[in-house]
Amino acid sequence: MYQTIDIDRKNLTIMGVKFSNLKELENTANAIGTNMFEGFKPTKELIQLYVDWKFGIVSEKDFLTKLYAIYGK
């Protein structure tokens, strides 16, 4: 089933998660869209976690720990 996600290029947000520039937003939106064809169901929490990891706010270890908490091992 097709699912849309809220992308606001004017305010640089995906599902309410703020991006620093349009290029980062579009790259992330494209990656999410590609993975959605494979069955990925994005959430605001997952997008925020990705952004935090990408910009060094969350370490790789914490990123993986949070992913395991969401999806299980």
N, CA, C and O atoms as CSV, one atom per row, in Angstrom:
chain,resi,resn,atom,element,x,y,z
A,1,MET,N,N,0.840,-1.180,0.000
A,1,MET,CA,C,0.000,0.000,0.000
A,1,MET,C,C,0.885,1.244,0.000
A,1,MET,O,O,1.879,1.310,0.725
A,2,TYR,N,N,0.523,2.212,-0.805
A,2,TYR,CA,C,1.284,3.449,-0.918
A,2,TYR,C,C,1.063,4.327,0.306
A,2,TYR,O,O,-0.070,4.526,0.742
A,3,GLN,N,N,2.137,4.840,0.846
A,3,GLN,CA,C,2.074,5.718,2.010
A,3,GLN,C,C,2.792,7.015,1.672
A,3,GLN,O,O,3.913,6.994,1.165
A,4,THR,N,N,2.161,8.123,1.947
A,4,THR,CA,C,2.827,9.407,1.736
A,4,THR,C,C,3.475,9.849,3.039
A,4,THR,O,O,3.051,9.460,4.127
A,5,ILE,N,N,4.509,10.669,2.906
A,5,ILE,CA,C,5.121,11.283,4.086
A,5,ILE,C,C,5.116,12.788,3.871
A,5,ILE,O,O,5.172,13.266,2.738
A,6,ASP,N,N,5.048,13.513,4.951
A,6,ASP,CA,C,4.981,14.963,4.905
A,6,ASP,C,C,6.374,15.549,4.673
A,6,ASP,O,O,7.239,15.488,5.547
A,7,ILE,N,N,6.576,16.117,3.485
A,7,ILE,CA,C,7.831,16.787,3.153
A,7,ILE,C,C,7.525,18.246,2.899
A,7,ILE,O,O,6.732,18.576,2.019
A,8,ASP,N,N,8.153,19.119,3.668
A,8,ASP,CA,C,7.948,20.559,3.537
A,8,ASP,C,C,9.274,21.202,3.138
A,8,ASP,O,O,10.122,21.487,3.983
A,9,ARG,N,N,9.433,21.423,1.841
A,9,ARG,CA,C,10.686,21.991,1.338
A,9,ARG,C,C,10.890,23.438,1.776
A,9,ARG,O,O,12.025,23.881,1.954
A,10,LYS,N,N,9.814,24.162,1.947
A,10,LYS,CA,C,9.923,25.562,2.378
A,10,LYS,C,C,10.510,25.655,3.790
A,10,LYS,O,O,11.385,26.480,4.052
A,11,ASN,N,N,10.024,24.806,4.688
A,11,ASN,CA,C,10.489,24.830,6.079
A,11,ASN,C,C,11.577,23.795,6.354
A,11,ASN,O,O,12.034,23.649,7.488
A,12,LEU,N,N,11.988,23.080,5.309
A,12,LEU,CA,C,13.059,22.077,5.398
A,12,LEU,C,C,12.759,20.990,6.427
A,12,LEU,O,O,13.590,20.693,7.285
A,13,THR,N,N,11.553,20.394,6.335
A,13,THR,CA,C,11.197,19.334,7.267
A,13,THR,C,C,10.657,18.105,6.540
A,13,THR,O,O,10.033,18.203,5.484
A,14,ILE,N,N,10.915,16.964,7.135
A,14,ILE,CA,C,10.283,15.704,6.752
A,14,ILE,C,C,9.610,15.179,8.003
A,14,ILE,O,O,10.270,14.926,9.011
A,15,MET,N,N,8.303,15.016,7.942
A,15,MET,CA,C,7.509,14.545,9.086
A,15,MET,C,C,7.809,15.380,10.334
A,15,MET,O,O,7.807,14.863,11.451
A,16,GLY,N,N,8.064,16.659,10.133
A,16,GLY,CA,C,8.319,17.564,11.251
A,16,GLY,C,C,9.760,17.628,11.715
A,16,GLY,O,O,10.086,18.419,12.600
A,17,VAL,N,N,10.631,16.811,11.136
A,17,VAL,CA,C,12.047,16.797,11.512
A,17,VAL,C,C,12.774,17.827,10.651
A,17,VAL,O,O,12.696,17.778,9.424
A,18,LYS,N,N,13.465,18.736,11.277
A,18,LYS,CA,C,14.134,19.854,10.605
A,18,LYS,C,C,15.484,19.434,10.021
A,18,LYS,O,O,16.259,18.712,10.648
A,19,PHE,N,N,15.736,19.907,8.807
A,19,PHE,CA,C,17.015,19.694,8.132
A,19,PHE,C,C,17.710,21.032,7.968
A,19,PHE,O,O,17.066,22.081,7.967
A,20,SER,N,N,19.027,20.991,7.828
A,20,SER,CA,C,19.802,22.227,7.766
A,20,SER,C,C,19.794,22.865,6.378
A,20,SER,O,O,19.999,24.072,6.244
A,21,ASN,N,N,19.556,22.052,5.346
A,21,ASN,CA,C,19.511,22.629,3.998
A,21,ASN,C,C,18.691,21.728,3.078
A,21,ASN,O,O,18.387,20.583,3.412
A,22,LEU,N,N,18.346,22.267,1.922
A,22,LEU,CA,C,17.482,21.568,0.981
A,22,LEU,C,C,18.138,20.302,0.424
A,22,LEU,O,O,17.461,19.296,0.213
A,23,LYS,N,N,19.433,20.346,0.190
A,23,LYS,CA,C,20.123,19.176,-0.351
A,23,LYS,C,C,20.033,17.994,0.613
A,23,LYS,O,O,19.739,16.878,0.185
A,24,GLU,N,N,20.280,18.217,1.901
A,24,GLU,CA,C,20.182,17.149,2.901
A,24,GLU,C,C,18.757,16.609,2.974
A,24,GLU,O,O,18.550,15.399,3.064
A,25,LEU,N,N,17.782,17.503,2.935
A,25,LEU,CA,C,16.386,17.082,2.973
A,25,LEU,C,C,16.067,16.208,1.770
A,25,LEU,O,O,15.484,15.135,1.925
A,26,GLU,N,N,16.439,16.648,0.577
A,26,GLU,CA,C,16.123,15.892,-0.630
A,26,GLU,C,C,16.861,14.557,-0.679
A,26,GLU,O,O,16.283,13.552,-1.092
A,27,ASN,N,N,18.121,14.529,-0.269
A,27,ASN,CA,C,18.860,13.268,-0.228
A,27,ASN,C,C,18.199,12.276,0.734
A,27,ASN,O,O,18.071,11.092,0.424
A,28,THR,N,N,17.788,12.764,1.883
A,28,THR,CA,C,17.139,11.907,2.873
A,28,THR,C,C,15.774,11.447,2.373
A,28,THR,O,O,15.415,10.278,2.521
A,29,ALA,N,N,15.015,12.365,1.782
A,29,ALA,CA,C,13.699,12.001,1.241
A,29,ALA,C,C,13.831,10.933,0.158
A,29,ALA,O,O,13.030,9.999,0.110
A,30,ASN,N,N,14.828,11.061,-0.705
A,30,ASN,CA,C,15.042,10.061,-1.749
A,30,ASN,C,C,15.397,8.703,-1.154
A,30,ASN,O,O,14.896,7.674,-1.606
A,31,ALA,N,N,16.258,8.700,-0.143
A,31,ALA,CA,C,16.642,7.443,0.509
A,31,ALA,C,C,15.438,6.800,1.191
A,31,ALA,O,O,15.239,5.589,1.100
A,32,ILE,N,N,14.647,7.607,1.866
A,32,ILE,CA,C,13.451,7.078,2.533
A,32,ILE,C,C,12.494,6.500,1.499
A,32,ILE,O,O,11.971,5.399,1.673
A,33,GLY,N,N,12.266,7.249,0.420
A,33,GLY,CA,C,11.363,6.785,-0.629
A,33,GLY,C,C,11.805,5.473,-1.229
A,33,GLY,O,O,10.983,4.581,-1.442
A,34,THR,N,N,13.086,5.336,-1.506
A,34,THR,CA,C,13.618,4.098,-2.062
A,34,THR,C,C,13.387,2.932,-1.103
A,34,THR,O,O,12.989,1.845,-1.523
A,35,ASN,N,N,13.634,3.161,0.168
A,35,ASN,CA,C,13.449,2.103,1.161
A,35,ASN,C,C,11.978,1.778,1.407
A,35,ASN,O,O,11.644,0.659,1.797
A,36,MET,N,N,11.110,2.745,1.182
A,36,MET,CA,C,9.680,2.484,1.339
A,36,MET,C,C,9.197,1.462,0.313
A,36,MET,O,O,8.264,0.707,0.588
A,37,PHE,N,N,9.819,1.427,-0.864
A,37,PHE,CA,C,9.478,0.408,-1.857
A,37,PHE,C,C,9.822,-0.988,-1.355
A,37,PHE,O,O,9.241,-1.979,-1.796
A,38,GLU,N,N,10.764,-1.052,-0.437
A,38,GLU,CA,C,11.184,-2.330,0.153
A,38,GLU,C,C,10.389,-2.677,1.410
A,38,GLU,O,O,10.627,-3.711,2.033
A,39,GLY,N,N,9.445,-1.811,1.780
A,39,GLY,CA,C,8.597,-2.092,2.933
A,39,GLY,C,C,8.884,-1.253,4.171
A,39,GLY,O,O,8.195,-1.395,5.181
A,40,PHE,N,N,9.896,-0.375,4.112
A,40,PHE,CA,C,10.217,0.483,5.258
A,40,PHE,C,C,9.071,1.443,5.532
A,40,PHE,O,O,8.518,2.038,4.607
A,41,LYS,N,N,8.714,1.592,6.801
A,41,LYS,CA,C,7.668,2.512,7.216
A,41,LYS,C,C,8.297,3.576,8.107
A,41,LYS,O,O,8.517,3.339,9.295
A,42,PRO,N,N,8.588,4.748,7.544
A,42,PRO,CA,C,9.268,5.776,8.324
A,42,PRO,C,C,8.373,6.370,9.405
A,42,PRO,O,O,7.156,6.475,9.254
A,43,THR,N,N,9.018,6.750,10.491
A,43,THR,CA,C,8.341,7.473,11.563
A,43,THR,C,C,9.165,8.718,11.863
A,43,THR,O,O,10.341,8.806,11.508
A,44,LYS,N,N,8.537,9.658,12.511
A,44,LYS,CA,C,9.258,10.864,12.904
A,44,LYS,C,C,10.443,10.496,13.800
A,44,LYS,O,O,11.527,11.063,13.670
A,45,GLU,N,N,10.229,9.552,14.699
A,45,GLU,CA,C,11.284,9.118,15.625
A,45,GLU,C,C,12.504,8.571,14.860
A,45,GLU,O,O,13.645,8.890,15.193
A,46,LEU,N,N,12.253,7.753,13.844
A,46,LEU,CA,C,13.362,7.179,13.077
A,46,LEU,C,C,14.093,8.229,12.247
A,46,LEU,O,O,15.319,8.205,12.140
A,47,ILE,N,N,13.340,9.136,11.668
A,47,ILE,CA,C,13.976,10.196,10.885
A,47,ILE,C,C,14.822,11.082,11.791
A,47,ILE,O,O,15.936,11.455,11.425
A,48,GLN,N,N,14.307,11.423,12.966
A,48,GLN,CA,C,15.078,12.241,13.906
A,48,GLN,C,C,16.322,11.507,14.366
A,48,GLN,O,O,17.387,12.113,14.487
A,49,LEU,N,N,16.206,10.223,14.622
A,49,LEU,CA,C,17.357,9.425,15.027
A,49,LEU,C,C,18.420,9.434,13.933
A,49,LEU,O,O,19.606,9.591,14.225
A,50,TYR,N,N,18.013,9.269,12.693
A,50,TYR,CA,C,18.951,9.302,11.566
A,50,TYR,C,C,19.658,10.647,11.475
A,50,TYR,O,O,20.879,10.701,11.326
A,51,VAL,N,N,18.899,11.726,11.561
A,51,VAL,CA,C,19.483,13.074,11.483
A,51,VAL,C,C,20.470,13.287,12.624
A,51,VAL,O,O,21.562,13.816,12.413
A,52,ASP,N,N,20.092,12.881,13.823
A,52,ASP,CA,C,20.984,13.034,14.978
A,52,ASP,C,C,22.275,12.244,14.795
A,52,ASP,O,O,23.354,12.718,15.150
A,53,TRP,N,N,22.162,11.036,14.239
A,53,TRP,CA,C,23.354,10.232,13.980
A,53,TRP,C,C,24.204,10.854,12.879
A,53,TRP,O,O,25.423,10.959,13.019
A,54,LYS,N,N,23.574,11.261,11.797
A,54,LYS,CA,C,24.296,11.817,10.654
A,54,LYS,C,C,25.112,13.045,11.038
A,54,LYS,O,O,26.213,13.242,10.524
A,55,PHE,N,N,24.590,13.861,11.924
A,55,PHE,CA,C,25.284,15.084,12.308
A,55,PHE,C,C,26.053,14.968,13.613
A,55,PHE,O,O,26.445,15.978,14.198
A,56,GLY,N,N,26.272,13.726,14.079
A,56,GLY,CA,C,27.134,13.496,15.229
A,56,GLY,C,C,26.531,13.787,16.586
A,56,GLY,O,O,27.251,13.833,17.584
A,57,ILE,N,N,25.237,13.981,16.644
A,57,ILE,CA,C,24.572,14.243,17.920
A,57,ILE,C,C,24.420,12.933,18.695
A,57,ILE,O,O,24.472,12.921,19.925
A,58,VAL,N,N,24.233,11.834,17.965
A,58,VAL,CA,C,24.107,10.504,18.553
A,58,VAL,C,C,25.251,9.649,18.004
A,58,VAL,O,O,25.499,9.637,16.799
A,59,SER,N,N,25.935,8.948,18.880
A,59,SER,CA,C,27.026,8.078,18.435
A,59,SER,C,C,26.465,6.878,17.677
A,59,SER,O,O,25.275,6.577,17.765
A,60,GLU,N,N,27.331,6.199,16.936
A,60,GLU,CA,C,26.884,5.014,16.207
A,60,GLU,C,C,26.367,3.951,17.166
A,60,GLU,O,O,25.374,3.283,16.879
A,61,LYS,N,N,27.034,3.793,18.299
A,61,LYS,CA,C,26.601,2.806,19.297
A,61,LYS,C,C,25.195,3.135,19.803
A,61,LYS,O,O,24.339,2.254,19.876
A,62,ASP,N,N,24.959,4.405,20.151
A,62,ASP,CA,C,23.635,4.803,20.630
A,62,ASP,C,C,22.587,4.691,19.529
A,62,ASP,O,O,21.439,4.334,19.792
A,63,PHE,N,N,22.989,4.997,18.292
A,63,PHE,CA,C,22.102,4.866,17.143
A,63,PHE,C,C,21.623,3.416,17.031
A,63,PHE,O,O,20.425,3.160,16.905
A,64,LEU,N,N,22.561,2.479,17.077
A,64,LEU,CA,C,22.207,1.068,16.957
A,64,LEU,C,C,21.389,0.581,18.150
A,64,LEU,O,O,20.455,-0.205,17.991
A,65,THR,N,N,21.745,1.048,19.337
A,65,THR,CA,C,20.989,0.667,20.531
A,65,THR,C,C,19.534,1.107,20.412
A,65,THR,O,O,18.622,0.351,20.745
A,66,LYS,N,N,19.321,2.334,19.937
A,66,LYS,CA,C,17.958,2.841,19.780
A,66,LYS,C,C,17.213,2.095,18.681
A,66,LYS,O,O,16.019,1.829,18.819
A,67,LEU,N,N,17.899,1.753,17.592
A,67,LEU,CA,C,17.257,0.967,16.534
A,67,LEU,C,C,16.822,-0.394,17.057
A,67,LEU,O,O,15.713,-0.845,16.772
A,68,TYR,N,N,17.699,-1.056,17.827
A,68,TYR,CA,C,17.345,-2.350,18.406
A,68,TYR,C,C,16.169,-2.224,19.358
A,68,TYR,O,O,15.326,-3.118,19.427
A,69,ALA,N,N,16.106,-1.118,20.093
A,69,ALA,CA,C,14.989,-0.905,21.016
A,69,ALA,C,C,13.674,-0.749,20.247
A,69,ALA,O,O,12.620,-1.174,20.720
A,70,ILE,N,N,13.741,-0.145,19.075
A,70,ILE,CA,C,12.540,0.061,18.263
A,70,ILE,C,C,12.140,-1.228,17.556
A,70,ILE,O,O,10.975,-1.622,17.605
A,71,TYR,N,N,13.090,-1.887,16.901
A,71,TYR,CA,C,12.804,-3.037,16.060
A,71,TYR,C,C,13.144,-4.388,16.676
A,71,TYR,O,O,12.684,-5.416,16.180
A,72,GLY,N,N,13.922,-4.413,17.724
A,72,GLY,CA,C,14.378,-5.668,18.285
A,72,GLY,C,C,15.561,-6.198,17.495
A,72,GLY,O,O,15.845,-5.710,16.401
A,73,LYS,N,N,16.241,-7.176,18.028
A,73,LYS,CA,C,17.432,-7.728,17.346
A,73,LYS,C,C,17.033,-8.757,16.336
A,73,LYS,O,O,17.891,-9.330,15.665
